[in-house]
Amino acid sequence: MASAKYPYHRGLAELWLAIGDHEQAKIHAVAAYQKAWGDGEPYVNRYELNKARSVLNKIGAEIPNLPPFDPATAEKFSLEDEVIAFIEKKLCFRSSEIKVVKISSKASILTGIQRCNSFKRTLYTKANL
């Protein structure tokens, strides 16, 4: 099972732990932890990460210190800029200020409040008519 193309490391770690081979359990638990880490906090597979951490704690192994998510290293999607501009345009018709938040783990982050001056709509009331 360990030689499979995509082995289920947490399951293997738990099996090795049940057998009593702590060295093999540690190898697979660390691999499971790294896979569950994904892009880094907060973009992790929380369930698998907690289970892998539990196995590591049971055998007394050190929890790997992995880097958190770094937005600077995230790749942009091919149409990301156009999608963000479209969303901003649509939201600006509803409000004079919007806050754009992270769309996905691979998307870039736009921070702060952006004014939508170029997209503001002139609203006519009965008083203007």
VENKA-V781409 format. One line per field, one symbol per residue. burial: I if it has 24 or more other ideal C-beta (glycine too) atoms within 12 Angstrom, else O. Layout:
# VENKA-V781409
burial = ???
This chain:
# VENKA-V781409
burial = OOOOOOOOIIIIIIOIIOOOOOOIIIIIIIIIIIIIIOIOOOOIOOOIIOIIIOIIOOIOIOOOOOOOOOOOOOOOOOOOOOOIOOIIOOIIOOOOOOOIOOOOOOIOOOOOOOOOOOOOOOOOOOOOO
